[in-house]
Amino acid sequence: MSKRKAKKVLLIGWDAADWKVINPLMDQGKMPTLSKFVSEGVMGNLATLDPPLSPMLWTTIATGKRADEHGIMGFIQSNASGDGVTPVLSTSRKVKALWNIFMQHGMKSNVVAWWPSHPAEPIDGIYVSNFYHKLSTKIDYRKPLAPATVHPEKYSKIMDELRVFPWELSQEHLLPFVPDAAKIDQEKDQRLASVAKILSETATVHAAATWAMENSEWDLMAVYYDGIDHFGHGFMNYHPPKMDIIKQEDFNLYKGVVEAGYRFHDMMLERLLELAGGDTTVIIVSDHGFHSDHLRPKGLEKAPAAPAAQHRPYGIFCAKGPGIRKDEIVYGSTLLDITPTILDLFGLPIGKDMPGKPILQIYERPEAPDYIDSWENEPGECGMHSEEKRHDPWAEKEAMEQMIALGYIDPPGEDKKEYVDNTVRESKYYLSKVYMDGRKYTDALPVLIDIFEEKQEARYARALIRCYLNLNKSDEAMEILERLEKIHPKAKTQMQIFRARISLQKKEYDLALEYLEKAYLVSPNSHVINLELGNTYFIKKHYTKSEQAYKRCIEINHIDPSSHYGLGRVYLKLRNNQLAAEHLVSAISLRYYFPVAHYFLGEALFRLKNHDRALEAYQIAVIQAPGMEKAHLRLIKLYGDIYKNEEKAEEHRRFIEEKILPLIKAKGRA
Amino acid sequence: MPKKNNSQFQDIPLEGSLGLLALGAVGIRAWKKKREESAFVNENKNFIKVKPEAKKDPKAKIAKKKESK
């Protein structure tokens, strides 16, 4: 059994926090606490999942499961009887969260504002639900605490008293965010009130978390702050550099809001670390990043959850504590890895039904983790709500009415059935995206066909085309594309990209290039078009043109792993092995789970006669993709010819004969 | 668990500060207490033009009805 490495764990969630914003602030000394934190621990990117919607992602972080397993699908859902709609609740979660597992092991957890966590679960510890800090959309209304917001109930009064409201805030609080606030005509411009609302909610969460830390014993303290995400959605378009679509006077007024939001989180972090003490392992994560530069979208689609288009696919991960490496970078982590990592920190086995892995790179001395089949069947009181409460239409109805009354979600309108149907369809759309993200295309297909037949929306059609293409069904993809052209005739460039992809799948490369070159003339700064051009020129062996296209991609977005990978492959073809290795390393540092990139890095290093590192790269390729025959063949050559280790070479030969060849034969028969 | 003692909260500004909010529960309680003791009213109306309106609180409404009965 693996040993307990952490005495206590403080898990801090900063929704939408992004290194692209944080790094310059740390360099300028504006986030001193986090700066010290990362120098004393590890930091890295945390790849998000699709769709990047917070209730789904934070549930993944706390359970280690994808949304098709954990059951939280978007913001609202149909109720148990199917005749109404309810917000996603803690009762909607179908699997155990970390705090439930810990309760079964006699450990104490505090949970504050995790999303979604209402009604509060009766765990061994203090639990404050995500209904606690949310103000009404009418910010001058002091809403009462909803029932079951706080567990144990005896702490409700103190938690209520700790809440901070916008009307309590003064210039001392708001001038750091908007120095020229006095110039604002608040009758016309509500944005200062919006800053006050977000700041009040954030301070309220922090008050509850710090109170719980000071007044209870705990093994796990999990606290979630949504302030950075909300400041981002409200004010990232005013963040420097100035966007063309933003008026100069608005830019001047609100350009400092995002930065001030991050700096306030840094101040709160200082207090959390002080309360946690030096012997606590501290982990800070965000569920996704937030576009803060030229990649900021200039407009949003009119669709539910459209603001998610502002999210960047990489969040943050950093950790420090006893036994954790100092001032190091970790690569290749995803949201799925947080629960396995925390279980491993406490010396508990990881569920084999959790698709992630513990981030062992954080340790000074990593040890092999333990596994069990699943935590779901482990007996013992875990603090999850009873079955009756899970399917209690009355409680759901009450919660929904409360949510509408408080302005969290829109009222159903006159046609209740249509409202329910829309909600169900939206949940199915998210489910299909979860399946696609997990490469379960055959599961996604019937769901997408179903919703597209029900309602011909462009986004459903686009998802269906992608799904068909991943299943190598180009004729079916073309059929949907023709329907999409009727639904959305103005999106000509997008159609050309899809036509190019379909042509590529049919091996009609010249036709694909024709579509892409036309699209490029209209949108020369499109990352997608340049990437597709790079890939297609590569197939056509036009390596110089391919190189130019990939370089344009990197100019547009220098942290895109696919462009670095493409460029690495071009340089391999051009026999510039050093540059090839550099770009392939860049690709891997941005997306660690990338078996072909590891393989081609092995190729570049092999040619550079750096055999040790080439061996390492091929080994990672076969760990990530055990069926990659060409990597096994390279390992056989390296072990046999260079290292004279016949035993190891034979191991890989046997693997090909026993595991890979039968699969190839079976595929051939099929 | 390190706690802030009362002596650390002697110079609390009535208007509050981001530093007090960042201290969490102890900072907020100390600030609210100070305001209560001084019967402080936030006069910075130029900043946030909202005030709590008890009449909008449904519970307060119910309580008022009960009182009148």
Boltz contact constraints between the chains, C-beta under 6 A:
constraints:
  - contact:
      token1: [A, 139]
      token2: [B, 50]
      max_distance: 6.0
  - contact:
      token1: [A, 140]
      token2: [B, 50]
      max_distance: 6.0
  - contact:
      token1: [A, 140]
      token2: [B, 53]
      max_distance: 6.0
  - contact:
      token1: [A, 141]
      token2: [B, 56]
      max_distance: 6.0
  - contact:
      token1: [A, 142]
      token2: [B, 52]
      max_distance: 6.0
  - contact:
      token1: [A, 144]
      token2: [B, 59]
      max_distance: 6.0
  - contact:
      token1: [A, 162]
      token2: [B, 25]
      max_distance: 6.0
  - contact:
      token1: [A, 162]
      token2: [B, 28]
      max_distance: 6.0
  - contact:
      token1: [A, 166]
      token2: [B, 48]
      max_distance: 6.0
  - contact:
      token1: [A, 166]
      token2: [B, 50]
      max_distance: 6.0
  - contact:
      token1: [A, 167]
      token2: [B, 50]
      max_distance: 6.0
  - contact:
      token1: [A, 167]
      token2: [B, 51]
      max_distance: 6.0
  - contact:
      token1: [A, 167]
      token2: [B, 52]
      max_distance: 6.0
  - contact:
      token1: [A, 170]
      token2: [B, 15]
      max_distance: 6.0
  - contact:
      token1: [A, 170]
      token2: [B, 16]
      max_distance: 6.0
  - contact:
      token1: [A, 170]
      token2: [B, 42]
      max_distance: 6.0
  - contact:
      token1: [A, 170]
      token2: [B, 44]
      max_distance: 6.0
  - contact:
      token1: [A, 171]
      token2: [B, 44]
      max_distance: 6.0
  - contact:
      token1: [A, 171]
      token2: [B, 47]
      max_distance: 6.0
  - contact:
      token1: [A, 172]
      token2: [B, 15]
      max_distance: 6.0
  - contact:
      token1: [A, 172]
      token2: [B, 16]
      max_distance: 6.0
  - contact:
      token1: [A, 172]
      token2: [B, 17]
      max_distance: 6.0
  - contact:
      token1: [A, 173]
      token2: [B, 18]
      max_distance: 6.0
  - contact:
      token1: [A, 174]
      token2: [B, 47]
      max_distance: 6.0
  - contact:
      token1: [A, 176]
      token2: [B, 18]
      max_distance: 6.0
  - contact:
      token1: [A, 181]
      token2: [B, 47]
      max_distance: 6.0
  - contact:
      token1: [A, 182]
      token2: [B, 46]
      max_distance: 6.0
  - contact:
      token1: [A, 186]
      token2: [B, 49]
      max_distance: 6.0
  - contact:
      token1: [A, 193]
      token2: [B, 48]
      max_distance: 6.0
  - contact:
      token1: [A, 196]
      token2: [B, 48]
      max_distance: 6.0
  - contact:
      token1: [A, 203]
      token2: [B, 21]
      max_distance: 6.0
  - contact:
      token1: [A, 206]
      token2: [B, 24]
      max_distance: 6.0
  - contact:
      token1: [A, 207]
      token2: [B, 24]
      max_distance: 6.0
  - contact:
      token1: [A, 207]
      token2: [B, 25]
      max_distance: 6.0
  - contact:
      token1: [A, 207]
      token2: [B, 28]
      max_distance: 6.0
  - contact:
      token1: [A, 210]
      token2: [B, 24]
      max_distance: 6.0
  - contact:
      token1: [A, 210]
      token2: [B, 25]
      max_distance: 6.0
  - contact:
      token1: [A, 211]
      token2: [B, 25]
      max_distance: 6.0
  - contact:
      token1: [A, 214]
      token2: [B, 1]
      max_distance: 6.0
  - contact:
      token1: [A, 214]
      token2: [B, 3]
      max_distance: 6.0
  - contact:
      token1: [A, 267]
      token2: [B, 22]
      max_distance: 6.0
  - contact:
      token1: [A, 268]
      token2: [B, 22]
      max_distance: 6.0
  - contact:
      token1: [A, 271]
      token2: [B, 22]
      max_distance: 6.0
  - contact:
      token1: [A, 271]
      token2: [B, 23]
      max_distance: 6.0
  - contact:
      token1: [A, 271]
      token2: [B, 24]
      max_distance: 6.0
  - contact:
      token1: [A, 274]
      token2: [B, 2]
      max_distance: 6.0
